[in-house]
Amino acid sequence: REFDEDGGVPARHARYATLAEHVRHGFAALGIEALLPAEQSSVVLRSFRLPKGVDYAMLHDGLKAAGFVIYAGQGAFSRTMFRISTMGALTIEDMQRLIEAVARILMQAKNRTA
């Protein structure tokens, strides 16, 4: 009932797309490249290349400590990419906190190598 009252599938799809694009733009500003262009990407799960100097464990553990869960790439991609889901009861504010947490992790990685 609540699903239908909130606009059903079209509204949910639009909300997920907004969240996913917010993350994509925020990550791009940090130099993190999306694996696929937006028009070829899902609105609920996006793949990104791991930034230079950051391995999956560092990113995963830092984000988990900040309250976020990410997923490793599968198979040969496990060392070069990570995945983010924007599905569920998430908000733009949550996505902004995610972007800020990633920025902090990137800064920590940069400071370690400096």
N, CA, C and O of each residue as an XYZ file, in Angstrom:
456
protein
N       0.818     -1.189      0.000
C       0.000      0.000      0.000
C       0.866      1.258      0.000
O       0.660      2.159     -0.814
N       1.822      1.317      0.904
C       2.719      2.473      0.964
C       3.483      2.641     -0.349
O       3.692      3.762     -0.814
N       3.896      1.524     -0.939
C       4.612      1.542     -2.210
C       3.777      2.250     -3.274
O       4.279      3.122     -3.984
N       2.493      1.871     -3.384
C       1.608      2.488     -4.370
C       1.353      3.955     -4.052
O       1.307      4.788     -4.957
N       1.187      4.274     -2.775
C       0.953      5.662     -2.374
C       2.151      6.553     -2.685
O       1.995      7.748     -2.936
N       3.332      5.974     -2.667
C       4.549      6.734     -2.960
C       4.856      6.826     -4.450
O       5.902      7.352     -4.829
N       3.963      6.323     -5.304
C       4.137      6.455     -6.740
C       4.535      5.195     -7.467
O       4.729      5.213     -8.683
N       4.662      4.086     -6.731
C       4.949      2.800     -7.359
C       6.330      2.715     -7.983
O       7.263      3.406     -7.574
N       6.436      1.852     -8.981
C       7.720      1.575     -9.623
C       8.354      2.828    -10.237
O       9.549      3.049    -10.041
N       7.600      3.658    -10.972
C       8.246      4.827    -11.582
C       8.882      5.767    -10.547
O       9.986      6.268    -10.758
N       8.196      5.999     -9.453
C       8.733      6.897     -8.424
C       9.949      6.281     -7.740
O      10.935      6.970     -7.481
N       9.878      5.011     -7.455
C      11.016      4.352     -6.806
C      12.227      4.336     -7.741
O      13.349      4.602     -7.310
N      12.003      4.028     -9.002
C      13.094      4.033     -9.982
C      13.733      5.422    -10.048
O      14.958      5.542    -10.053
N      12.918      6.454    -10.097
C      13.442      7.821    -10.172
C      14.246      8.174     -8.921
O      15.291      8.817     -9.016
N      13.768      7.762     -7.769
C      14.484      8.057     -6.520
C      15.829      7.348     -6.501
O      16.843      7.951     -6.150
N      15.847      6.078     -6.874
C      17.108      5.329     -6.913
C      18.074      5.931     -7.934
O      19.278      6.000     -7.687
N      17.549      6.362     -9.074
C      18.399      6.977    -10.096
C      19.018      8.271     -9.576
O      20.190      8.546     -9.830
N      18.236      9.061     -8.853
C      18.751     10.304     -8.272
C      19.873     10.017     -7.288
O      20.906     10.688     -7.308
N      19.679      9.031     -6.434
C      20.715      8.661     -5.462
C      21.976      8.170     -6.175
O      23.086      8.579     -5.832
N      21.805      7.299     -7.161
C      22.950      6.736     -7.880
C      23.733      7.816     -8.615
O      24.964      7.797     -8.624
N      23.029      8.750     -9.225
C      23.702      9.830     -9.941
C      24.413     10.780     -8.979
O      25.483     11.299     -9.297
N      23.831     11.005     -7.819
C      24.488     11.845     -6.814
C      25.832     11.224     -6.427
O      26.843     11.920     -6.333
N      25.830      9.922     -6.207
C      27.074      9.219     -5.865
C      28.056      9.293     -7.032
O      29.236      9.582     -6.832
N      27.581      9.037     -8.238
C      28.477      9.064     -9.405
C      29.142     10.422     -9.557
O      30.350     10.499     -9.782
N      28.368     11.492     -9.438
C      28.928     12.841     -9.564
C      29.897     13.142     -8.429
O      30.965     13.714     -8.650
N      29.522     12.755     -7.215
C      30.399     12.989     -6.069
C      31.705     12.236     -6.190
O      32.772     12.779     -5.903
N      31.625     10.983     -6.614
C      32.842     10.187     -6.794
C      33.691     10.755     -7.932
O      34.917     10.796     -7.829
N      33.050     11.192     -9.014
C      33.798     11.774    -10.134
C      34.588     12.994     -9.663
O      35.725     13.202    -10.086
N      33.989     13.795     -8.793
C      34.684     14.969     -8.254
C      35.907     14.569     -7.432
O      36.846     15.350     -7.286
N      35.889     13.353     -6.900
C      37.025     12.837     -6.133
C      38.028     12.097     -7.025
O      39.054     11.618     -6.542
N      37.731     12.007     -8.319
C      38.609     11.300     -9.243
C      38.336      9.814     -9.339
O      39.164      9.062     -9.854
N      37.180      9.380     -8.848
C      36.818      7.961     -8.900
C      35.945      7.732    -10.130
O      34.886      8.340    -10.284
N      36.409      6.852    -10.989
C      35.757      6.608    -12.270
C      34.708      5.504    -12.177
O      34.960      4.436    -11.620
N      33.532      5.778    -12.730
C      32.496      4.748    -12.847
C      32.933      3.741    -13.903
O      33.552      4.112    -14.901
N      32.617      2.483    -13.687
C      33.003      1.441    -14.638
C      32.227      1.583    -15.947
O      32.770      1.344    -17.026
N      30.967      1.967    -15.846
C      30.109      2.134    -17.022
C      29.536      3.540    -17.048
O      29.393      4.166    -15.998
N      29.205      4.051    -18.233
C      28.516      5.339    -18.295
C      27.130      5.234    -17.653
O      26.550      4.150    -17.585
N      26.614      6.356    -17.189
C      25.335      6.379    -16.473
C      24.219      5.711    -17.267
O      23.406      4.980    -16.701
N      24.175      5.957    -18.571
C      23.070      5.419    -19.374
C      23.130      3.899    -19.523
O      22.149      3.285    -19.943
N      24.248      3.291    -19.192
C      24.370      1.832    -19.254
C      24.399      1.198    -17.863
O      24.627     -0.004    -17.730
N      24.169      2.004    -16.837
C      24.289      1.528    -15.457
C      22.936      1.289    -14.814
O      21.928      1.881    -15.201
N      22.938      0.426    -13.841
C      21.756      0.174    -13.021
C      21.509      1.368    -12.103
O      22.433      2.118    -11.789
N      20.273      1.538    -11.681
C      19.981      2.592    -10.703
C      20.118      2.080     -9.274
O      20.034      2.867     -8.332
N      20.328      0.779     -9.095
C      20.429      0.233     -7.734
C      21.810     -0.299     -7.384
O      22.104     -0.490     -6.204
N      22.661     -0.543     -8.363
C      24.005     -1.044     -8.079
C      24.958     -0.488     -9.128
O      24.795     -0.734    -10.323
N      25.952      0.261     -8.670
C      26.925      0.860     -9.581
C      28.320      0.358     -9.255
O      28.643      0.089     -8.098
N      29.133      0.236    -10.279
C      30.509     -0.227    -10.131
C      31.469      0.920    -10.414
O      31.268      1.708    -11.338
N      32.522      0.995     -9.596
C      33.521      2.051     -9.707
C      34.913      1.445     -9.642
O      35.128      0.417     -8.999
N      35.855      2.093    -10.314
C      37.245      1.651    -10.245
C      37.832      2.088     -8.906
O      37.595      3.206     -8.448
N      38.594      1.199     -8.288
C      39.271      1.580     -7.049
C      40.238      2.717     -7.356
O      40.973      2.659     -8.341
N      40.240      3.746     -6.519
C      41.160      4.857     -6.762
C      42.612      4.436     -6.543
O      42.895      3.521     -5.769
N      43.508      5.105     -7.222
C      44.935      4.821     -7.093
C      45.357      4.983     -5.632
O      45.006      5.962     -4.973
N      46.112      4.011     -5.146
C      46.619      4.071     -3.781
C      45.671      3.554     -2.720
O      45.989      3.591     -1.532
N      44.499      3.068     -3.138
C      43.505      2.554     -2.185
C      43.119      1.148     -2.620
O      42.678      0.942     -3.751
N      43.283      0.184     -1.728
C      42.830     -1.160     -2.067
C      41.434     -1.384     -1.484
O      40.944     -0.596     -0.675
N      40.812     -2.475     -1.918
C      39.436     -2.731     -1.498
C      39.306     -2.820      0.017
O      38.375     -2.251      0.587
N      40.223     -3.524      0.680
C      40.127     -3.700      2.134
C      40.158     -2.357      2.853
O      39.399     -2.143      3.798
N      41.026     -1.457      2.415
C      41.117     -0.135      3.036
C      39.803      0.628      2.874
O      39.295      1.218      3.828
N      39.265      0.607      1.662
C      38.016      1.318      1.397
C      36.864      0.673      2.154
O      36.078      1.366      2.799
N      36.761     -0.642      2.078
C      35.689     -1.363      2.763
C      35.720     -1.100      4.260
O      34.700     -0.749      4.853
N      36.888     -1.269      4.872
C      36.988     -1.128      6.324
C      36.720      0.301      6.774
O      36.065      0.520      7.793
N      37.224      1.275      6.020
C      36.976      2.675      6.355
C      35.509      3.034      6.247
O      34.974      3.749      7.095
N      34.855      2.539      5.206
C      33.430      2.829      5.036
C      32.584      2.073      6.045
O      31.581      2.600      6.526
N      32.968      0.852      6.370
C      32.221      0.098      7.384
C      32.275      0.821      8.721
O      31.273      0.888      9.433
N      33.441      1.363      9.066
C      33.583      2.123     10.313
C      32.703      3.373     10.305
O      32.292      3.856     11.360
N      32.417      3.893      9.109
C      31.563      5.077      8.970
C      30.088      4.709      8.813
O      29.241      5.591      8.673
N      29.775      3.401      8.836
C      28.383      2.964      8.760
C      27.894      2.576      7.379
O      26.687      2.476      7.155
N      28.818      2.357      6.444
C      28.437      1.996      5.076
C      28.969      0.617      4.719
O      29.991      0.175      5.244
N      28.259     -0.061      3.813
C      28.695     -1.358      3.309
C      28.863     -1.235      1.802
O      27.974     -0.751      1.101
N      30.023     -1.681      1.313
C      30.253     -1.744     -0.128
C      30.546     -3.194     -0.484
O      30.700     -4.047      0.390
N      30.618     -3.454     -1.775
C      30.827     -4.806     -2.263
C      32.030     -4.824     -3.195
O      32.237     -3.891     -3.971
N      32.818     -5.882     -3.117
C      33.968     -6.038     -4.010
C      33.494     -6.410     -5.405
O      32.392     -6.926     -5.586
N      34.336     -6.142     -6.376
C      34.091     -6.652     -7.709
C      34.193     -8.169     -7.674
O      34.760     -8.739     -6.742
N      33.651     -8.806     -8.672
C      33.668    -10.269     -8.707
C      34.773    -10.767     -9.633
O      35.117    -10.123    -10.624
N      35.318    -11.929     -9.285
C      36.331    -12.556    -10.129
C      37.531    -11.663    -10.348
O      38.101    -11.123     -9.400
N      37.913    -11.510    -11.614
C      39.092    -10.720    -11.964
C      38.958     -9.253    -11.563
O      39.963     -8.548    -11.470
N      37.746     -8.787    -11.327
C      37.526     -7.389    -10.963
C      37.690     -7.124     -9.464
O      37.615     -5.975     -9.029
N      37.910     -8.164     -8.681
C      37.940     -7.986     -7.223
C      39.070     -7.081     -6.745
O      38.982     -6.513     -5.657
N      40.120     -6.940     -7.533
C      41.251     -6.098     -7.134
C      41.214     -4.709     -7.761
O      42.045     -3.859     -7.442
N      40.261     -4.480     -8.644
C      40.278     -3.213     -9.376
C      39.008     -2.388     -9.247
O      38.978     -1.234     -9.675
N      37.961     -2.954     -8.667
C      36.705     -2.208     -8.593
C      35.940     -2.525     -7.319
O      36.229     -3.490     -6.611
N      34.950     -1.673     -7.054
C      34.030     -1.890     -5.939
C      32.641     -1.493     -6.401
O      32.473     -0.791     -7.398
N      31.644     -1.961     -5.652
C      30.253     -1.696     -6.029
C      29.517     -1.040     -4.866
O      29.770     -1.335     -3.698
N      28.604     -0.149     -5.216
C      27.784      0.577     -4.248
C      26.323      0.375     -4.628
O      25.950      0.535     -5.790
N      25.506      0.025     -3.657
C      24.065     -0.069     -3.893
C      23.388      1.165     -3.317
O      23.693      1.593     -2.204
N      22.478      1.723     -4.076
C      21.712      2.887     -3.626
C      20.240      2.519     -3.479
O      19.359      3.354     -3.681
N      19.986      1.285     -3.130
C      18.626      0.777     -2.996
C      18.246      0.746     -1.518
O      19.080      0.466     -0.657
N      17.004      1.033     -1.243
C      16.515      0.956      0.129
C      16.114      2.319      0.655
O      15.929      3.268     -0.107
N      15.984      2.399      1.953
C      15.522      3.627      2.615
C      16.692      4.581      2.808
O      17.043      4.929      3.935
N      17.291      4.999      1.700
C      18.437      5.898      1.724
C      18.020      7.273      1.232
O      17.038      7.418      0.504
N      18.778      8.276      1.642
C      18.483      9.657      1.266
C      19.695     10.291      0.592
O      20.795      9.738      0.615
N      19.481     11.442      0.001
C      20.591     12.219     -0.563
C      21.603     12.530      0.539
O      22.810     12.509      0.299
N      21.118     12.816      1.731
C      22.025     13.096      2.855
C      22.909     11.883      3.159
O      24.093     12.038      3.456
N      22.339     10.684      3.085
C      23.135      9.464      3.271
C      24.212      9.359      2.192
O      25.357      9.012      2.480
N      23.838      9.659      0.963
C      24.795      9.573     -0.138
C      25.893     10.618      0.020
O      27.053     10.360     -0.301
N      25.528     11.791      0.512
C      26.533     12.828      0.737
C      27.496     12.407      1.844
O      28.698     12.652      1.747
N      26.977     11.781      2.888
C      27.847     11.266      3.956
C      28.795     10.201      3.407
O      29.961     10.142      3.797
N      28.290      9.355      2.497
C      29.127      8.345      1.851
C      30.267      9.009      1.079
O      31.427      8.618      1.217
N      29.941      9.992      0.284
C      30.952     10.700     -0.514
C      31.993     11.344      0.402
O      33.192     11.275      0.131
N      31.535     11.961      1.473
C      32.459     12.593      2.421
C      33.342     11.559      3.108
O      34.523     11.815      3.343
N      32.790     10.400      3.431
C      33.585      9.331      4.047
C      34.649      8.832      3.073
O      35.789      8.593      3.473
N      34.291      8.674      1.809
C      35.269      8.249      0.808
C      36.360      9.311      0.665
O      37.539      8.975      0.555
N      35.979     10.575      0.667
C      36.974     11.654      0.573
C      37.971     11.574      1.727
O      39.169     11.769      1.522
N      37.493     11.292      2.927
C      38.395     11.165      4.085
C      39.351      9.986      3.909
O      40.537     10.086      4.225
N      38.830      8.878      3.407
C      39.675      7.697      3.187
C      40.743      7.997      2.137
O      41.897      7.600      2.295
N      40.367      8.688      1.079
C      41.340      9.055      0.049
C      42.418      9.967      0.626
O      43.595      9.826      0.295
N      42.021     10.897      1.482
C      42.984     11.805      2.112
C      43.931     11.025      3.022
O      45.135     11.281      3.033
N      43.394     10.082      3.777
C      44.237      9.251      4.646
C      45.235      8.450      3.817
O      46.403      8.339      4.191
N      44.789      7.896      2.702
C      45.678      7.119      1.831
C      46.771      8.013      1.256
O      47.933      7.614      1.170
N      46.391      9.214      0.866
C      47.363     10.162      0.309
C      48.396     10.543      1.364
O      49.588     10.622      1.066
N      47.946     10.779      2.592
C      48.859     11.163      3.672
C      49.825     10.037      4.022
O      50.955     10.296      4.435
N      49.392      8.797      3.861
C      50.264      7.648      4.152
C      51.409      7.538      3.158
O      52.506      7.098      3.501
N      51.138      7.942      1.927
C      52.158      7.808      0.891
C      53.009      9.063      0.751
O      54.004      9.061      0.026
N      52.630     10.121      1.432
C      53.377     11.394      1.315
C      54.622     11.392      2.179
O      55.361     12.377      2.201
